[in-house]
Amino acid sequence: MDTEPQLDGESVAPDLDDFDEVVEIEHESLPSDRYFDRELSWLRFNQRVLELGEDRTQPLLERANFLAIFASNLDEFFMVRVAGLKRRIDTGIAVPTNVGRAPSDVLRDIARKAHELQDRHAAAFIESLKPDLDAAGIHIEHWSDLDEADRLRMREYFNEQIFPVLMPLAVDPAHPFPYISGLSLNLAVRVRNPKSQRQEFARLKVPQNFSRFIALPDDGSGRMRFIPLEDLIANHLDDLFPGMEVLEHHVFRVTRNEDVEIEEDEAENLIQALERELLRRRFGPPIRLEITEDMDPVTLDLLVRELDITEQEVYRLPSPLDLGGLFEIAKIARPDLHYPRHVPTTPVQFQPGEPNTKPDLFRAIGSRDVLVHHPYESFATSVQAFLEQAAADPNVLAIKQTLYRTSGDSPIVEALIDAAAAGKQVLALVEIKARFDEQNNITWARKLEKAGVHVVYGLVGLKTHSKLVLVIRQEGGTLKHYSHIGTGNYNPKTSRIYEDMGLFTADDTVGKDLTRLFNELSGYAIEKKFKRLLVAPLHLRKGLVKRIQAEAANARAGKPSGIRIKVNSMVDEQVIDALYLASQAGVPIDVWVRGICSLKPGIEGVSETIRVRSVVGRYLEHSRAFTFHNDGDPVVFIGSADMMHRNLDRRVEALVRLTDPAHVAEVEEMFDLAMAESTSSWHLESDGEWTRHSTDPDGRPLDDVQNVLMRKISARKRSAR
């Protein structure tokens, strides 16, 4: 496929017209039960994460990391998805789920599956990971395992470091039951007054500003030894309740509804409204109670009554609770217990021509579009370097950027501040409603405003999720556009562990598209169509569905056809139905999905030509890509959008079409690798189960997508330009 021809200095639109036409999808030939439940599909995704934590062929500390990720994922699932279902039930809004079931029925299924997975998660730690950590010289001890010398030293540590910050809270007629903050570890303590024989209850919060696992003193054995913080505290309760007899103590943990809702139409100041809602988040209703399996009935009855928790919402587990704390263990510096080191390479086009010289990124982008693939290619020497060069370049007049999530001490934010200080026009569209990053984004927004950056917060009712940078540079008396459209956030930290793609281009068509889009983002509405972009909420779904329908028409006409889609989630019914109808027409369809998939593959007469694969591994598969055979003239998009209602209807998302034949081939090769039978992946069956394919018939490991791509991309030479 050739680069688009030029006409009067502007690229001809790549046949993206008429996407505002209504797309009619005929449903008569499709069964009513054609979708998987999205919430249960999400739990099956987290099960795939758990399977890696259970897999003894994975490096030991990576298994600890996967078990921690599973726990963190499940926390967020309860705080958002389960909370949403409960809210619908409590408010009497009987909106059925995507498969037409009542939220109460889905909640029961979620509870059953979540109980099963949490039990399996605990067993993976106790029966597999902990013994293997012990064998590797990393011991997570109990107080009962310690000798007297260790106990003396830990008592000293407790008295000096921990005791002063603890706050035991009694519960009696003068002291009502205390508020239990979400996700905190707590000790439920029952004590007896030896004089009156009266029993009392107290709650003791495990402080969150200490390490979850406290390092024990070196005993000369060479072993690394830790004790859970709550275990250390529990064995010093006599110090906290002097004169009382400690009868029982048990660890528990509450998960609360922590989803944020604000009425933007009524909010005069979005930041102030959001800050008030963030305070309210801490007091959301409880939706899960995790307790240690030895908790006595008296203590449990008190917690259930005071927290207004149902029996279905109680999760009785072996200690330790909150295995998200394993993130600390996973960071232990034992290279032999981690994945082999991968070193990202600088994209070939951005490598300097001579040693010890700085590359001119504007010249490189001006000569040819550049496609980057993180973390195989470095974010620091591509996206970050591009923004830093733009900030320092006297010929750059303006920088416009969207920020959805970024990191603390972000060099991206610092580059924007530097650009503003240098007198450039700088616009930052900060999405302060990015879930669980709201407070962080408010902080950055205020810092940017103080530095003179024009900060806007997007459009009422929409989140801005697109990943866009536009740089306006003066060259020879004319203005030139340099653009970056990505699939991932402008976050240097997550770019090391998230797989993402991004396109750098000096194409004037893209530059003018982004100019209009940024103007609309800082204005009032996204209304217009674009030439090389597909933009939600108005045109993105329509554009993709029309492409899918075109493949179906080609198949019916006997022409070659094919569709390949890589997303984090595949839920949108219009897109799924279009894929079903294309499959009925005979179009071969590959779907590569990381998380939720409501599409049912392999159903006779409905989706026989559809294959669904999932890759869960070292890096979080995060890029989104869409390829259409187009009768031998491939059409390929990358961008920020998942196939979900919120992305297509309630977010500003952007896809960009790749026009360089080498980039089109690169994306196709990526799909070839992921879908190959010789590649390790999970296969979605027609009954909703995911089957892992990780070894060949002889038991040898299959190819790892991420390792293969790292090797291929690292081997590229500068001569490839």
C-alpha positions in Angstrom: 0.0 0.0 0.0 1.5 3.3 -1.1 1.6 6.5 1.0 -1.4 8.6 0.3 -1.0 11.0 -2.7 -0.7 14.7 -2.1 -3.2 17.2 -3.5 -2.6 21.0 -2.9 -0.4 20.3 0.0 -3.0 18.1 1.8 -3.4 14.3 1.8 -6.4 12.9 0.2 -8.7 11.4 2.9 -8.1 7.6 3.1 -11.7 6.7 2.4 -13.0 7.6 5.8 -16.0 9.5 4.6 -19.7 9.0 5.5 -19.1 7.5 8.9 -21.9 9.6 10.3 -24.4 7.5 8.3 -26.6 5.2 10.5 -25.1 1.7 10.5 -28.0 -0.8 10.4 -27.2 -4.3 11.7 -29.6 -7.1 11.0 -30.0 -9.2 14.1 -32.6 -11.7 12.9 -30.0 -14.4 12.2 -28.3 -14.0 15.6 -29.3 -16.0 18.7 -30.5 -14.1 21.8 -27.8 -15.7 24.0 -24.9 -14.6 21.9 -22.9 -12.7 24.6 -20.9 -13.8 27.6 -21.6 -11.9 30.9 -19.0 -9.1 31.1 -18.4 -9.4 34.9 -17.9 -13.1 34.9 -15.6 -12.7 31.8 -13.5 -10.2 33.8 -13.2 -12.8 36.7 -12.0 -15.3 34.1 -9.3 -12.7 33.0 -8.1 -12.4 36.6 -8.1 -16.2 36.8 -5.6 -16.2 33.9 -3.4 -13.9 36.0 -3.8 -16.3 38.9 -2.7 -19.2 36.7 0.6 -17.5 36.1 1.0 -17.1 39.9 0.4 -20.8 40.2 2.8 -21.8 37.4 6.1 -23.1 38.8 7.8 -22.6 35.4 7.6 -18.9 36.0 10.4 -17.2 37.9 9.6 -17.4 41.7 9.4 -13.6 42.4 7.4 -13.1 39.2 4.9 -15.6 40.6 4.7 -13.5 43.8 4.1 -10.5 41.6 1.2 -12.2 39.7 -0.4 -13.2 43.0 -0.2 -9.6 44.1 -1.6 -8.4 40.8 -4.5 -10.8 41.2 -5.3 -9.4 44.6 -5.1 -5.8 43.5 -7.2 -6.5 40.4 -9.9 -8.1 42.6 -10.0 -5.2 45.0 -10.7 -2.8 42.1 -13.3 -5.2 40.6 -15.2 -5.1 43.9 -14.8 -1.3 44.4 -16.1 -0.5 41.0 -17.9 -3.3 39.2 -19.6 -5.1 42.2 -20.3 -1.7 43.8 -22.0 -0.6 40.6 -24.3 -3.7 40.6 -25.1 -3.2 44.2 -25.9 0.5 43.6 -28.3 -0.5 40.8 -30.1 -3.0 43.2 -30.2 -0.5 46.1 -31.6 2.3 44.0 -34.2 0.1 42.5 -32.9 0.7 38.9 -33.5 -2.8 37.5 -31.4 -2.3 34.4 -30.4 -5.8 33.1 -26.8 -6.7 32.5 -25.4 -7.1 29.0 -26.8 -10.7 28.8 -30.2 -9.6 30.0 -29.9 -10.9 33.6 -30.9 -9.2 36.8 -28.0 -7.6 38.7 -28.9 -9.7 41.8 -28.5 -12.9 39.9 -25.1 -11.8 38.5 -24.0 -10.8 42.0 -24.7 -14.3 43.2 -22.6 -15.8 40.4 -19.9 -13.3 41.0 -19.8 -14.2 44.7 -19.6 -17.9 43.9 -16.7 -17.4 41.4 -14.9 -14.8 43.6 -15.1 -17.2 46.6 -13.6 -20.0 44.5 -10.8 -17.7 43.1 -9.9 -16.2 46.5 -9.7 -19.7 48.1 -7.5 -20.8 45.1 -5.4 -17.7 45.5 -4.8 -18.3 49.2 -3.9 -21.9 48.5 -1.4 -20.8 45.8 0.4 -18.8 48.4 0.4 -21.2 51.2 0.9 -24.5 49.4 3.1 -23.4 46.5 4.7 -20.0 46.7 5.6 -19.9 50.4 7.4 -23.2 50.4 9.3 -22.2 47.2 10.2 -18.9 48.8 11.5 -20.8 51.8 13.6 -23.1 49.6 15.1 -20.0 47.9 16.1 -18.4 51.3 13.2 -16.0 51.5 11.1 -16.7 54.6 7.8 -15.2 55.6 7.7 -16.1 59.3 5.1 -16.3 62.0 5.8 -15.0 65.5 5.7 -18.7 66.7 8.7 -19.4 64.4 11.0 -16.9 66.1 13.5 -17.8 68.7 13.9 -15.7 71.9 16.7 -13.5 70.5 14.5 -12.6 67.5 11.6 -11.9 69.7 13.6 -9.6 72.0 14.9 -7.5 69.0 11.4 -7.3 67.4 9.9 -6.3 70.7 12.4 -3.4 70.8 11.5 -2.5 67.2 7.8 -2.6 68.0 8.1 -0.4 71.1 10.3 2.2 69.3 8.7 2.3 65.9 5.2 0.9 65.8 3.6 1.3 69.3 3.6 5.1 69.2 1.5 5.3 66.1 -1.1 2.6 66.9 -4.6 3.8 67.9 -6.8 1.1 69.6 -10.4 2.1 69.5 -12.8 0.7 72.1 -16.4 -0.1 71.3 -18.8 0.5 74.2 -21.8 2.8 75.0 -19.5 5.8 75.1 -17.5 4.8 72.0 -19.6 3.8 68.9 -18.3 1.3 66.4 -15.5 3.1 64.5 -15.4 3.8 60.8 -13.4 1.0 59.0 -11.6 2.5 56.0 -11.6 0.6 52.8 -8.8 -1.9 52.1 -7.1 -1.3 55.5 -6.0 -4.3 57.5 -7.5 -4.4 61.0 -7.4 -6.4 64.2 -10.7 -7.2 65.9 -9.8 -7.6 69.5 -12.0 -8.9 72.3 -10.7 -8.2 75.9 -12.1 -8.9 79.4 -11.8 -6.8 82.4 -10.5 -9.1 85.2 -12.3 -7.1 87.9 -15.8 -6.9 86.4 -15.4 -9.9 84.0 -17.0 -7.7 81.4 -16.0 -8.4 77.8 -15.3 -5.5 75.4 -14.5 -5.1 71.7 -11.8 -3.0 70.2 -10.6 -2.3 66.7 -6.9 -1.7 65.9 -6.0 -0.5 62.4 -2.7 -1.8 61.0 -0.9 1.4 60.0 -0.4 1.7 56.2 2.7 3.8 56.3 4.9 0.8 57.3 6.1 -2.0 55.1 3.6 -4.9 54.9 6.3 -7.4 55.7 8.9 -6.3 58.3 12.4 -7.5 57.8 13.8 -9.6 60.6 17.3 -9.2 61.9 20.1 -11.0 60.1 20.6 -14.3 61.9 23.8 -15.2 60.1 22.1 -17.8 57.9 22.1 -15.8 54.7 18.3 -16.1 54.6 16.0 -13.1 54.1 13.3 -13.2 56.8 10.1 -11.2 57.2 7.2 -11.1 59.5 3.7 -9.7 58.5 3.2 -6.4 60.3 -0.2 -7.5 61.7 1.4 -10.6 63.2 4.0 -8.5 65.0 1.2 -6.2 66.3 -1.0 -9.1 67.3 1.7 -10.5 69.6 2.0 -7.2 71.5 -1.6 -6.6 72.3 -1.0 -6.8 76.0 1.0 -3.6 75.7 -2.0 -1.9 74.0 -4.6 -3.1 76.5 -2.8 -3.0 79.9 -4.7 -4.5 82.8 -7.1 -6.3 80.4 -7.1 -9.9 79.4 -6.9 -10.4 75.7 -9.4 -13.2 74.7 -9.4 -13.2 71.0 -7.8 -11.3 68.1 -8.5 -11.7 64.4 -7.5 -9.9 61.2 -10.2 -8.5 58.9 -10.4 -6.2 55.9 -13.3 -4.3 54.4 -13.7 -3.3 50.7 -16.0 -0.4 50.0 -17.7 1.2 47.1 -15.0 3.6 45.9 -16.3 4.6 42.5 -16.6 8.3 42.0 -19.7 9.9 40.6 -20.2 13.6 40.1 -22.9 15.6 38.4 -20.9 17.7 36.0 -23.8 19.6 34.7 -24.4 21.0 38.2 -20.7 21.5 39.1 -19.5 25.1 38.8 -15.9 24.0 39.5 -15.1 20.5 38.4 -12.0 20.2 40.5 -13.8 21.3 43.7 -16.7 19.0 43.0 -14.3 16.1 42.4 -12.3 16.8 45.6 -15.6 16.7 47.6 -16.4 13.4 45.9 -13.0 11.9 46.7 -13.6 12.7 50.4 -17.0 11.0 50.1 -15.4 7.9 48.5 -13.7 7.0 51.8 -17.2 6.5 53.3 -18.7 4.3 50.6 -20.8 1.4 51.8 -19.0 -1.9 52.5 -19.3 -4.6 49.7 -16.9 -7.3 50.9 -15.6 -8.4 54.3 -12.5 -10.6 54.4 -11.8 -12.4 57.6 -9.2 -15.0 58.8 -10.7 -18.5 58.9 -10.3 -18.8 62.7 -12.5 -15.8 63.5 -14.9 -16.7 66.4 -18.7 -16.3 65.8 -19.1 -13.5 68.4 -16.6 -11.3 66.6 -18.0 -12.1 63.2 -21.5 -11.4 64.2 -20.5 -8.0 65.5 -18.7 -7.1 62.3 -21.5 -8.3 60.1 -24.1 -6.4 62.1 -22.1 -3.2 62.4 -21.0 -3.2 58.8 -24.4 -4.3 57.4 -22.7 -7.1 55.4 -24.6 -10.1 54.1 -23.3 -13.7 54.5 -22.6 -13.8 50.7 -20.2 -10.8 51.2 -18.1 -12.5 53.9 -14.9 -14.2 52.6 -13.2 -16.5 55.2 -9.6 -17.1 54.3 -6.4 -18.4 55.8 -3.9 -15.8 56.9 -2.3 -13.6 55.8 -5.0 -11.5 54.3 -4.3 -8.9 51.7 -1.8 -10.7 49.5 -1.4 -7.5 47.5 1.4 -7.0 50.0 3.4 -9.5 48.0 4.3 -6.6 45.7 7.0 -5.8 48.3 8.4 -9.4 48.2 8.3 -9.4 44.4 10.7 -6.4 44.4 13.5 -8.2 46.2 16.7 -7.8 44.3 17.3 -11.5 43.3 18.0 -11.4 39.6 18.0 -15.2 39.6 14.4 -15.2 40.7 13.1 -12.6 38.1 12.6 -12.6 34.4 15.8 -12.1 32.4 16.5 -8.4 31.9 15.0 -6.8 28.8 16.7 -3.6 27.7 14.5 -1.4 25.6 16.2 -0.1 22.4 16.0 3.4 20.9 13.8 3.3 17.8 16.0 2.9 14.7 14.9 6.3 13.2 15.7 8.1 16.5 19.2 6.7 16.9 21.9 9.4 16.4 23.9 9.3 13.2 27.2 9.6 15.0 28.2 8.4 18.5 27.8 11.0 21.3 25.5 13.1 19.3 21.8 13.9 19.9 19.4 12.9 17.2 17.1 15.5 15.5 13.7 13.9 16.1 12.0 16.5 14.0 14.1 15.7 11.0 13.6 12.0 11.5 9.8 12.3 11.8 9.7 14.8 8.9 11.4 12.3 6.6 9.1 9.4 7.4 6.4 8.3 9.9 7.8 6.5 12.9 6.0 3.7 14.6 7.2 2.9 18.1 6.4 -0.2 20.2 6.9 0.0 24.0 8.4 -1.4 26.2 10.5 -3.1 23.5 11.4 0.4 22.3 12.2 3.0 24.9 9.6 5.6 25.9 12.4 7.8 27.3 14.3 8.1 23.9 11.1 8.5 21.9 8.0 10.1 23.4 9.8 11.8 26.3 12.7 12.9 24.1 10.2 14.3 21.5 8.5 16.5 24.2 11.8 17.6 25.7 13.2 18.6 22.3 10.0 20.4 21.5 10.2 22.3 24.9 13.8 23.4 24.2 13.5 24.1 20.4 13.2 27.9 19.8 11.3 27.2 16.5 8.5 25.4 18.3 5.6 27.8 18.9 3.0 25.6 20.6 2.6 22.2 22.2 -0.8 20.6 22.9 -1.2 17.3 24.8 -3.8 15.1 26.5 -2.8 13.7 29.9 -5.0 10.8 31.3 -2.6 9.2 33.7 1.0 10.2 34.4 3.6 9.5 37.1 4.9 11.4 40.1 7.8 13.7 39.2 6.8 13.2 35.6 9.4 14.4 33.0 6.4 14.8 30.6 4.8 17.4 32.9 8.2 19.0 33.5 8.7 19.3 29.7 5.4 21.1 29.4 6.3 23.5 32.3 9.7 24.2 30.6 8.0 24.9 27.3 5.6 27.4 29.0 8.6 29.0 30.8 10.3 29.4 27.4 7.3 31.4 26.2 5.6 28.8 24.1 1.9 28.3 23.9 1.2 25.1 25.9 -2.2 23.4 26.2 -2.6 20.4 28.6 -5.9 18.6 28.6 -5.8 16.9 32.0 -8.4 14.2 32.6 -9.0 14.6 36.3 -11.7 11.9 36.3 -9.2 9.1 35.6 -10.4 6.5 38.1 -8.1 6.2 41.2 -5.7 8.8 39.8 -8.1 11.7 40.4 -6.1 13.3 43.3 -2.8 12.9 41.5 -4.2 14.5 38.4 -5.6 17.4 40.4 -2.2 18.0 41.8 -0.5 18.1 38.4 -3.3 20.3 36.9 -2.7 22.9 39.6 1.1 22.7 39.1 0.7 23.2 35.4 -1.6 26.1 35.8 0.8 27.9 38.2 3.5 27.5 35.5 1.5 29.2 32.9 0.2 26.2 31.0 -3.3 26.5 29.6 -5.1 23.6 31.5 -8.5 22.4 30.4 -10.5 19.5 31.7 -12.3 18.3 28.5 -16.0 18.2 27.8 -18.9 17.8 30.1 -20.1 14.2 30.3 -17.0 12.8 28.5 -13.7 11.5 29.7 -10.8 12.3 27.4 -9.0 9.0 27.1 -7.2 9.7 23.8 -3.4 9.8 23.8 -2.4 12.8 21.7 0.5 15.3 21.3 0.6 18.1 18.7 3.7 20.3 18.2 3.5 23.3 16.0 7.0 24.3 14.6 8.0 27.2 12.4 10.2 26.0 9.5 11.2 28.3 6.6 8.4 30.8 7.1 5.7 28.1 7.3 4.1 26.2 10.1 4.6 22.4 10.3 2.7 19.9 12.4 4.4 17.1 14.3 2.0 14.6 15.9 2.1 11.6 18.2 -1.0 9.4 18.6 -0.6 6.5 21.0 -2.4 3.6 22.6 -1.0 4.2 26.1 -0.7 6.9 28.7 2.1 9.4 28.9 3.6 7.7 31.9 7.3 6.9 31.9 6.9 4.4 34.7 4.1 2.3 33.3 5.6 2.5 29.8 8.2 0.0 31.1 5.6 -2.7 31.9 2.7 -1.8 29.6 2.9 -2.9 25.9 1.8 0.0 23.8 2.3 1.5 20.4 2.5 5.0 19.1 2.8 6.8 15.7 4.9 9.9 15.1 4.0 11.7 12.0 4.6 15.1 10.3 1.7 14.4 7.9 -0.2 17.6 7.5 -3.5 15.8 7.4 -3.0 14.4 10.8 -1.7 17.7 12.1 -4.8 19.5 10.9 -7.1 16.8 12.3 -5.4 17.2 15.7 -5.6 21.0 15.5 -9.3 20.8 15.1 -9.7 18.1 17.7 -7.8 20.0 20.3 -9.8 23.1 19.5 -13.0 21.1 20.1 -11.7 19.5 23.3 -11.0 23.0 24.8 -14.3 24.2 23.4 -17.7 22.6 23.5 -18.2 19.5 21.4 -16.7 16.8 19.2 -18.8 17.3 16.0 -16.7 17.1 12.9 -15.4 14.1 11.0 -11.6 13.8 10.5 -9.5 12.6 7.6 -7.0 10.2 9.0 -8.5 9.8 12.5 -11.5 8.0 13.8 -12.8 9.8 16.9 -15.3 8.8 19.5 -18.0 9.4 20.6 -19.5 10.2 17.2 -17.6 8.4 14.5 -15.3 5.7 15.8 -17.8 2.9 16.2 -19.5 3.7 13.0 -16.2 3.8 11.1 -15.2 0.4 12.5 -18.6 -1.2 11.8 -18.5 0.0 8.2 -15.1 -1.5 7.8 -16.4 -4.8 9.2 -19.4 -4.7 6.9 -17.1 -4.0 3.9 -15.1 -7.2 4.7 -18.4 -9.1 4.9 -19.4 -7.7 1.5 -16.1 -8.7 0.0 -16.4 -12.3 1.4 -19.9 -12.6 -0.1 -18.5 -11.4 -3.4 -15.9 -14.1 -3.3 -13.0 -11.7 -2.7 -10.3 -12.2 -0.1 -11.3 -10.8 3.3 -10.1 -10.7 6.9 -10.4 -8.8 10.2 -8.0 -8.7 13.1 -8.6 -6.8 16.3 -6.4 -6.4 19.4 -8.1 -4.7 22.4 -8.2 -4.9 26.2 -11.9 -5.5 26.2 -14.5 -6.7 23.7 -18.0 -5.9 25.0 -19.8 -3.5 22.6 -22.8 -5.3 21.2 -22.9 -3.4 17.9 -19.3 -4.3 17.1 -19.8 -7.9 18.2 -22.9 -8.3 16.2 -21.2 -6.9 13.1 -18.4 -9.4 13.6 -20.9 -12.2 13.9 -22.5 -11.2 10.6 -19.1 -11.0 9.0 -18.3 -14.5 10.3 -21.6 -15.7 8.8 -20.4 -14.2 5.5 -17.2 -16.3 5.8 -14.7 -13.6 6.9 -11.8 -15.0 8.9 -11.7 -13.0 12.2 -9.0 -13.0 14.8 -9.6 -11.2 18.1 -6.7 -10.7 20.5 -8.1 -9.6 23.9 -6.4 -9.2 27.2 -9.4 -8.9 29.6 -13.1 -9.0 29.1 -14.6 -10.7 26.1 -18.4 -11.0 25.6 -18.1 -12.4 22.1 -18.7 -16.1 21.8 -16.4 -17.7 19.2 -16.8 -21.0 17.4 -20.7 -21.1 17.5 -22.0 -23.1 14.6 -23.7 -20.8 12.1 -22.9 -17.7 14.0 -19.1 -17.3 14.7 -17.4 -20.4 13.2 -14.7 -18.3 11.6 -13.8 -16.3 14.8 -10.8 -17.2 16.9 -10.2 -15.4 20.3 -6.8 -15.5 22.0 -5.4 -13.8 25.1 -1.8 -13.1 26.1 -1.1 -12.5 29.8 2.5 -12.3 30.7 5.5 -10.2 31.7 4.1 -7.0 30.2 0.5 -5.9 30.3 -0.9 -6.1 26.8 -2.4 -2.6 26.4 -2.2 -1.6 22.7 -5.3 -1.5 20.5 -5.0 -2.3 16.8 -7.5 -3.0 14.0 -6.7 -4.5 10.6 -8.9 -5.0 7.6 -7.8 -7.0 4.5 -9.7 -4.6 2.2 -9.2 -6.8 -0.9 -5.4 -6.7 -0.6 -5.0 -3.0 0.3 -4.9 -3.3 4.1 -6.4 -0.7 6.3 -4.8 -0.6 9.8 -5.6 1.6 12.8 -4.0 2.0 16.2 -5.2 4.1 19.1 -6.8 4.4 22.5 -10.2 2.8 22.2 -11.5 -0.5 23.6 -14.7 -2.0 22.3 -16.8 -1.0 25.3 -19.8 1.3 25.7 -17.9 3.8 27.9 -15.1 4.1 25.3 -17.3 4.5 22.3 -20.1 6.6 23.8 -18.8 8.4 26.9 -15.1 9.0 26.1 -13.1 11.0 23.6 -11.0 8.3 21.9 -8.9 8.5 18.8 -7.6 5.9 16.3 -5.1 6.9 13.5 -4.7 5.0 10.3 -1.2 3.7 9.5 -0.1 4.5 5.9 3.5 3.3 5.8 3.6 -0.2 4.2 6.3 -1.2 6.7 4.1 -0.2 9.6 1.2 -2.1 8.2 3.4 -5.2 7.8 4.7 -4.8 11.3 1.2 -4.9 12.8 0.2 -7.9 10.7 3.3 -9.8 11.8 2.5 -9.1 15.4 -1.0 -10.6 14.8 0.6 -13.6 13.0 2.8 -14.3 16.0 0.0 -13.9 18.6 -2.4 -16.2 16.7 0.1 -18.9 15.8 -0.4 -22.4 17.2 3.2 -22.3 18.2 2.7 -19.3 20.5 1.8 -19.5 24.2 -1.7 -18.1 24.8 -5.1 -18.7 26.2 -7.9 -19.8 23.8 -11.5 -18.8 24.4 -13.9 -21.7 24.0 -17.5 -21.4 23.0 -18.6 -22.2 26.5 -16.7 -19.2 28.0 -13.8 -21.1 29.4 -10.2 -20.1 28.6 -7.8 -22.9 27.9 -4.1 -22.3 28.3 -1.8 -23.5 25.6 1.7 -23.1 26.8 3.5 -26.4 25.8 3.7 -28.5 22.7 2.7 -32.2 22.6 6.2 -33.1 23.8 5.9 -30.8 26.8 8.3 -28.1 25.4 7.3 -24.5 26.1 5.7 -22.6 23.2 7.0 -19.3 22.0 6.4 -16.3 24.2 5.0 -13.3 22.2 6.8 -10.7 24.3 10.2 -12.4 24.3 10.0 -12.9 20.5 9.1 -9.3 19.9 11.8 -8.0 22.2 14.4 -10.1 20.4 13.2 -9.0 16.9 13.0 -5.3 17.7 16.3 -5.3 19.6 18.0 -6.8 16.6 16.9 -4.0 14.2 19.9 -2.0 12.8 20.2 1.6 11.9 20.7 0.6 8.3 17.0 -0.4 8.3 16.2 3.2 7.7 
